[in-house]
Amino acid sequence: MTEPTSKNAGNGHVPALELTGARLSFGERTLWQNLDLTVEPGEFVAVLGPNGSGKTSLLKVLLGQLALSSGTARIAGSPARKGNSHVGYIPQQKSLDDGLPLRGRDLVGLGVDGHQWGTGILRRGRRRAIVDAAVAEVGAQNYADAPIGSMSGGEQQRLRIAQALVGNPQILLCDEPLLSLDLANQNLVSGLIDRRRRTHDTAVLFVTHEINPILPLVDRVLYLVDGQFRIGKPEEVMTSEVLSELYRTDVEVLHVRGRLVVIGTGDAIDALGSAGGLRPGEGVHHTDEGHA
């Protein structure tokens, strides 16, 4: 399939991310194949699809944790690999033990250590400056010295963003970073990620089951399902025709009270609904109509 031309194509920039002819298989099961994707600096791409479609596996490939079955994956012009300082990774929000003897800035500092910059005596000042700058960028100065387990989910997630920024990455790989957060903190975390890409031209690849909080920020959508995919602007991908083709069954995209509601039948209902905690038969996936 033909991929839309990136907004920065032809301007001489090295793409933040390039997938060419990418295929990922486990035994006889192929998650996706013939995937060509170029993400330019400053571009925000959402990765959508039901559970098991290969969204997190795609991030693992780009993090150097999984090898492609065929094709190539490049970050900032070089092959994807572990410990790449060009990559910042933001995971899901998971509650940490109240008794964990770790301060907020210690969590951020683990990102510095992960890039092997060292913590020797001669480098301690430099390390502290890097951590302080990242903490300030996400506005976490007031609680950076508190125990991480005593913080709210939103505060912890701010610090995970700071941890991802210590290497001054060219791309942020986000794996469901809004999960388990309330709406206010979803908007806060989304805003921090968007501000970073606008101020530093950092690309964003954002895996999520819920596009509503980020839809105003998204340039393109990569929708994965059942070994198939589509890439395009939200209004090009989130349509009855495209989703029906991907799910191989009738799927309707309706306009309801200022939102887009995606309704399927049979397996499509379960696939669309399973990610959002819906019961079988309640398969509804929605987006903000005004931006799609």
C-alpha positions in Angstrom: 0.0 0.0 0.0 1.1 3.6 -0.6 2.2 5.6 2.4 1.3 9.3 2.5 4.3 11.5 2.0 5.7 12.8 5.3 5.4 16.5 6.0 9.2 16.9 6.1 10.1 14.6 3.2 12.6 16.0 0.9 13.9 18.7 3.2 17.3 16.9 3.8 16.5 15.8 7.4 17.5 12.4 8.5 14.2 10.6 9.4 13.8 9.9 13.1 12.5 6.4 12.2 12.5 4.3 9.1 10.8 0.9 8.6 11.3 -0.7 5.2 9.7 -3.9 4.2 9.3 -4.8 7.9 7.8 -8.2 8.8 7.5 -9.7 12.3 6.5 -13.3 12.7 6.4 -15.8 15.5 6.3 -19.3 14.1 3.5 -19.4 11.6 1.8 -16.3 12.9 2.7 -13.0 11.2 1.8 -9.9 13.2 2.5 -7.5 10.3 4.5 -7.5 7.0 5.5 -5.2 4.2 5.4 -2.4 6.7 7.0 0.8 5.3 6.9 3.8 7.7 9.0 6.9 7.8 8.6 9.3 10.8 10.2 12.7 10.4 11.6 14.9 13.2 8.7 16.5 15.1 6.0 14.2 13.8 3.5 12.6 16.1 2.2 9.2 15.0 -0.4 7.2 17.0 -0.3 3.4 16.8 -3.8 1.9 17.2 -5.4 -1.5 17.1 -6.8 -4.3 19.2 -4.8 -6.4 21.7 -2.4 -8.8 20.0 -2.0 -6.8 16.8 1.7 -6.2 17.4 1.8 -2.6 18.7 4.1 -3.2 21.6 6.1 -5.7 19.6 6.7 -2.9 17.1 8.2 -0.8 20.0 10.4 -3.7 21.1 11.8 -3.9 17.5 12.7 -0.3 17.6 14.2 -0.7 21.1 16.4 -3.5 19.8 14.7 -6.1 22.0 13.2 -8.0 19.1 14.6 -8.8 15.6 12.6 -8.3 12.5 11.8 -11.5 10.6 12.6 -9.5 7.4 13.2 -5.9 6.4 15.0 -3.1 8.2 14.4 -0.8 11.1 16.5 2.4 11.5 16.5 5.1 14.2 18.1 8.5 13.2 19.8 6.8 10.3 21.3 3.8 12.1 20.0 0.3 12.7 17.7 -0.1 15.7 19.7 -1.4 18.7 19.5 -1.7 22.5 20.8 1.3 24.6 20.3 3.8 21.8 20.5 7.3 23.2 18.5 8.6 20.3 15.5 6.8 21.8 13.5 7.8 24.8 11.0 5.2 26.1 7.9 6.0 28.2 6.1 2.9 29.6 2.7 2.4 31.0 1.9 4.0 34.4 2.3 1.2 37.1 1.9 1.9 40.8 5.2 1.6 42.7 5.5 0.2 46.3 5.1 2.8 49.0 8.1 1.3 50.7 10.4 1.5 47.7 13.6 3.4 48.8 13.8 5.4 45.6 13.4 9.2 45.2 11.9 10.7 42.1 15.3 12.0 40.9 16.8 8.6 41.4 14.2 7.2 39.0 15.2 9.9 36.5 18.9 9.1 37.1 18.4 5.5 36.0 17.9 6.9 32.5 21.3 8.5 32.7 22.9 5.3 33.9 21.1 3.3 31.2 23.0 5.3 28.6 26.3 4.4 30.3 27.4 7.9 31.0 28.8 6.8 34.3 28.5 8.1 37.8 32.1 8.5 38.8 33.4 11.3 41.0 34.4 13.4 38.0 31.0 12.9 36.3 28.7 13.4 39.3 28.2 17.1 38.6 27.4 16.5 35.0 24.9 13.7 35.9 23.2 15.9 38.4 22.8 18.7 35.9 21.3 16.3 33.4 18.8 15.0 35.9 17.9 18.5 37.2 17.3 19.7 33.6 15.0 16.8 32.8 13.1 17.2 36.1 12.6 20.9 35.3 11.4 20.2 31.8 8.4 18.2 33.2 7.8 20.6 36.1 8.5 18.0 38.8 11.0 20.1 40.9 8.6 20.3 43.9 8.5 16.5 44.5 11.6 15.2 42.8 13.2 14.4 46.2 10.2 12.6 47.6 9.9 8.8 47.7 8.6 7.6 44.4 6.1 5.4 46.1 4.4 8.3 47.8 3.6 10.1 44.6 0.4 10.0 42.6 0.2 8.2 39.3 0.4 11.5 37.4 3.5 12.6 39.3 5.2 9.2 38.7 4.5 9.4 35.0 5.9 12.9 34.8 9.2 11.5 36.2 9.1 8.6 33.7 8.9 11.2 30.9 11.9 13.0 32.5 13.7 9.7 32.6 13.1 9.3 28.8 14.4 12.8 28.1 17.9 12.5 29.8 19.5 11.3 26.6 18.1 14.2 24.5 16.3 11.6 22.3 15.4 12.2 18.7 12.3 10.0 19.1 10.0 9.1 22.0 8.5 5.6 22.0 5.4 5.6 24.2 3.8 2.4 25.2 0.3 3.1 26.6 1.6 6.0 28.8 -1.9 7.2 29.6 -3.1 3.8 31.0 -4.5 4.0 34.5 -4.4 7.8 34.6 -7.5 10.0 35.1 -8.5 12.5 32.4 -6.7 15.4 33.9 -3.4 13.5 34.1 -3.9 12.0 30.6 -4.1 15.6 29.3 -1.1 16.7 31.3 1.1 13.8 30.2 0.0 14.2 26.6 0.7 17.9 26.8 4.2 17.3 28.1 5.0 14.9 25.3 3.6 17.3 22.7 5.5 20.2 24.1 8.8 18.3 23.9 8.3 17.4 20.2 7.4 21.0 19.4 10.3 22.6 21.2 13.0 20.0 20.3 11.6 18.6 17.0 11.4 15.2 18.8 9.4 12.6 16.9 6.7 10.6 18.8 5.5 7.1 18.2 2.5 6.7 20.6 0.9 3.3 21.2 -2.5 3.6 22.7 -6.0 2.1 22.8 -7.7 5.4 23.4 -7.0 8.1 20.9 -9.2 10.8 22.4 -6.6 12.6 24.7 -4.0 12.8 21.9 -6.1 13.2 18.7 -5.6 17.0 18.5 -1.9 16.3 18.6 -1.7 13.5 16.1 -0.3 14.0 12.6 -0.8 10.4 11.3 -2.3 7.1 12.5 -0.8 3.6 12.0 -3.7 1.2 12.5 -2.7 -2.5 13.0 -5.2 -5.4 13.0 -5.1 -9.1 12.0 -1.9 -8.8 10.0 -3.1 -5.8 8.1 -2.4 -2.1 8.5 -3.2 1.4 7.3 -1.2 4.6 7.6 -2.6 8.1 7.1 -4.2 11.1 8.8 -6.9 10.3 11.4 -9.7 11.3 9.0 -8.3 9.0 6.3 -7.9 5.9 8.5 -10.8 6.2 11.0 -13.5 5.6 8.4 -16.2 2.9 7.9 -14.6 1.8 4.6 -11.0 1.5 5.9 -11.9 -0.2 9.2 -14.3 -2.6 7.5 -11.5 -3.7 5.2 -9.1 -4.1 8.0 -11.4 -6.2 10.2 -12.9 -8.0 7.2 -16.4 -7.4 8.5 -18.9 -4.5 8.6 -17.7 -1.7 10.9 -19.5 1.7 11.0 -18.0 5.0 12.0 -20.8 7.2 13.3 -21.0 10.8 14.5 -22.6 10.9 17.9 -22.7 14.0 20.1 -19.5 15.5 18.7 -17.6 12.2 18.8 -16.8 9.5 16.3 -18.1 6.1 17.5 -16.8 2.9 15.8 -19.3 0.1 15.9 -18.6 -3.4 14.6 -20.2 -6.8 14.5 -19.1 -10.3 15.7 -15.4 -10.5 16.2 -14.9 -6.9 15.3 -17.0 -5.9 18.3 -14.9 -8.0 20.7 -11.6 -6.8 19.1 -12.5 -3.1 19.3 -14.1 -3.3 22.7 -11.6 -5.6 24.5 -9.0 -2.9 24.8 -11.4 -0.5 26.6 -12.7 -2.8 29.2 -16.0 -3.3 27.5 -18.1 -6.4 27.9 -18.6 -8.6 24.8 -21.2 -7.0 22.5 -20.3 -3.4 23.6 -17.5 -2.8 21.0 -17.3 1.0 20.9 -14.1 2.9 20.0 -14.5 6.7 19.9 -12.6 9.7 18.8 -13.3 13.5 18.9 -15.3 14.3 15.8 -13.9 17.9 15.6 -10.4 16.6 14.9 -11.2 13.6 12.7 
